[in-house]
């Protein structure tokens, strides 16, 4: 049971706390998979600065395979985070050295995994079709819904994930049904405090949020996705996988950072950039 996170990583920088934490959608999903018992790996590019070192240290502490991670000269990607009543708000970001291209050896290695997860922040849209030729692909569209962005990718995606906290249930169902009609076998929407919704073209499942103390919501959605993907790889019933995903996401809200491993903030190594991470 092998799960690969491909693409984005960041240090999430909490200036008020003076701390930074490893994170990023593709990276967080890999960590969630490892915590759920999968053999997990991460493929991406980290900086040669102290922030990049913090990302690698967090991955190693979680037992993630980093054998194909690039360490590139320059600053690691970052996201500046503020908290408003426990809800994370991104107030600045920079891509650093995180842009990279999958080479033939990367793709061959990806083919040894049951599923690879990437998303709209990973800047790999042009290679999703290539990735899908070697393994199943999960893609996190987040709040990206423009047909010009979504529709070229959907035929290559097995599991489409969306963030839909701003949508009504009816609008969310329409979004998922439209997505599945374009190719994915499953479409999932996390909806903040509202129940998550899963659709396969015929059936629909809903999963309520597990009540928990909320300190910081950063990473909860990624952990929901990661544990759900492990369930799908294992062949769990969809309802079982959804409940396990909610159980995995809930404790993430109880502390700062996506999955811990905070270290002193290194502003000089990841200075603000005019180029923002995709949202």
ZAMARGU-4260 file (C-alpha; in steps of 0.2 Angstrom, whole numbers, plus 5000, padded with zeros to 4 digits):
<rodrens>
0) 5000/5000/5000 | 5010/5014/4993 | 5005/5033/4992 | 5016/5047/4984 | 5014/5065/4987
5) 5020/5075/4972 | 5023/5093/4971 | 5021/5107/4984 | 5030/5110/5000 | 5031/5125/5011
10) 5036/5131/5028 | 5021/5139/5036 | 5027/5154/5045 | 5019/5160/5060 | 5027/5177/5063
15) 5017/5180/5079 | 5024/5164/5087 | 5041/5165/5079 | 5039/5148/5073 | 5039/5139/5056
20) 5032/5122/5052 | 5034/5110/5037 | 5018/5109/5026 | 5010/5110/5009 | 4996/5100/5002
25) 5006/5086/4993 | 5018/5085/5008 | 5004/5084/5021 | 4994/5071/5011 | 5010/5060/5011
30) 5012/5062/5030 | 4994/5058/5033 | 4996/5043/5023 | 5011/5037/5033 | 5002/5040/5049
35) 4987/5029/5043 | 4999/5015/5039 | 5004/5018/5021 | 5021/5016/5014 | 5023/5035/5009
40) 5035/5045/5000 | 5036/5064/4995 | 5043/5070/4978 | 5047/5089/4977 | 5060/5102/4978
45) 5066/5110/4994 | 5078/5125/4997 | 5096/5124/5003 | 5091/5136/5017 | 5086/5132/5035
50) 5068/5132/5030 | 5072/5118/5018 | 5081/5109/5031 | 5066/5110/5042 | 5055/5103/5029
55) 5067/5088/5027 | 5068/5085/5045 | 5049/5085/5047 | 5048/5072/5033 | 5062/5061/5041
60) 5054/5062/5058 | 5037/5055/5050 | 5046/5041/5041 | 5043/5048/5024 | 5054/5042/5009
65) 5063/5057/5002 | 5075/5048/4991 | 5070/5058/4976 | 5068/5075/4984 | 5078/5089/4975
70) 5088/5100/4987 | 5090/5116/4976 | 5101/5131/4979 | 5090/5145/4986 | 5075/5148/4997
75) 5062/5136/5001 | 5044/5140/4997 | 5034/5148/5012 | 5017/5153/5017 | 5014/5166/5030
80) 5000/5161/5042 | 4988/5171/5053 | 4975/5164/5064 | 4957/5171/5066 | 4947/5162/5079
85) 4957/5147/5075 | 4955/5147/5056 | 4971/5149/5046 | 4972/5164/5035 | 4986/5165/5022
90) 4993/5183/5022 | 5009/5180/5011 | 5019/5167/5001 | 5033/5164/4989 | 5037/5149/4978
95) 5056/5149/4982 | 5064/5135/4972 | 5049/5124/4972 | 5046/5123/4954 | 5052/5107/4946
100) 5049/5095/4931 | 5046/5077/4933 | 5059/5067/4923 | 5057/5050/4916 | 5065/5042/4931
105) 5053/5051/4942 | 5039/5045/4932 | 5045/5027/4932 | 5047/5028/4951 | 5029/5035/4953
110) 5023/5020/4944 | 5028/5009/4958 | 5015/5018/4969 | 4996/5013/4971 | 4992/5032/4970
115) 5000/5049/4968 | 4993/5065/4975 | 4996/5082/4968 | 4986/5098/4967 | 4984/5116/4961
120) 4998/5122/4972 | 5011/5110/4964 | 5013/5119/4947 | 5013/5102/4938 | 4997/5103/4928
125) 5006/5101/4912 | 5012/5084/4918 | 4996/5076/4926 | 4993/5067/4910 | 5010/5059/4911
130) 5008/5055/4929 | 4991/5047/4926 | 4999/5035/4913 | 5009/5027/4926 | 4998/5027/4942
135) 4981/5033/4948 | 4981/5052/4952 | 4972/5061/4965 | 4971/5080/4962 | 4967/5093/4974
140) 4958/5108/4965 | 4956/5117/4981 | 4944/5132/4977 | 4949/5131/4958 | 4933/5129/4948
145) 4935/5138/4932 | 4931/5126/4918 | 4946/5132/4908 | 4957/5126/4923 | 4948/5111/4929
150) 4941/5102/4913 | 4958/5098/4904 | 4964/5089/4920 | 4948/5079/4925 | 4950/5066/4912
155) 4967/5061/4919 | 4962/5061/4938 | 4955/5046/4947 | 4950/5056/4963 | 4946/5074/4962
160) 4946/5084/4978 | 4938/5102/4981 | 4937/5114/4995 | 4919/5120/4995 | 4916/5129/5012
165) 4909/5144/5003 | 4896/5133/4993 | 4879/5127/4998 | 4876/5109/4998 | 4866/5110/4982
170) 4880/5119/4973 | 4893/5107/4980 | 4883/5092/4973 | 4882/5100/4956 | 4901/5103/4957
175) 4905/5085/4961 | 4892/5078/4948 | 4900/5089/4935 | 4917/5083/4939 | 4913/5065/4939
180) 4905/5066/4922 | 4922/5072/4915 | 4932/5057/4921 | 4936/5054/4939 | 4929/5039/4948
185) 4926/5049/4964 | 4924/5068/4968 | 4926/5074/4986 | 4923/5091/4994 | 4928/5096/5011
190) 4917/5110/5017 | 4925/5117/5033 | 4913/5114/5048 | 4900/5107/5036 | 4899/5089/5031
195) 4911/5083/5018 | 4903/5076/5003 | 4908/5062/4991 | 4900/5057/4975 | 4904/5043/4962
200) 4891/5047/4949 | 4878/5037/4956 | 4879/5037/4975 | 4883/5051/4987 | 4890/5050/5005
205) 4891/5064/5018 | 4903/5064/5033 | 4900/5076/5048 | 4915/5084/5056 | 4921/5076/5072
210) 4919/5089/5086 | 4936/5095/5093 | 4945/5109/5101 | 4950/5121/5087 | 4967/5129/5089
215) 4973/5130/5071 | 4964/5122/5056 | 4979/5122/5045 | 4982/5105/5037 | 4965/5097/5043
220) 4958/5096/5025 | 4975/5088/5019 | 4974/5075/5032 | 4956/5071/5028 | 4961/5069/5010
225) 4976/5058/5015 | 4967/5046/5026 | 4953/5045/5013 | 4965/5040/5000 | 4973/5027/5011
230) 4956/5020/5013 | 4953/5019/4995 | 4969/5011/4992 | 4965/4998/5005 | 4948/4995/4997
235) 4938/5001/5012 | 4920/5005/5010 | 4918/5023/5006 | 4908/5027/5022 | 4922/5019/5032
240) 4935/5028/5023 | 4926/5045/5026 | 4923/5042/5044 | 4942/5037/5047 | 4947/5053/5037
245) 4936/5064/5049 | 4944/5055/5064 | 4961/5059/5056 | 4958/5077/5053 | 4950/5082/5069
250) 4966/5081/5080 | 4976/5091/5067 | 4965/5106/5073 | 4972/5105/5091 | 4989/5112/5088
255) 4999/5124/5077 | 5006/5119/5060 | 4999/5105/5049 | 5008/5091/5058 | 5020/5098/5071
260) 5039/5099/5070 | 5040/5117/5073 | 5057/5126/5073 | 5062/5144/5076 | 5057/5156/5061
265) 5070/5159/5048 | 5064/5175/5039 | 5081/5178/5031 | 5081/5161/5022 | 5064/5163/5014
270) 5061/5182/5011 | 5044/5188/5005 | 5043/5186/4986 | 5033/5195/4973 | 5028/5178/4966
275) 5014/5170/4976 | 5010/5152/4977 | 4995/5146/4967 | 4979/5147/4978
</rodrens>
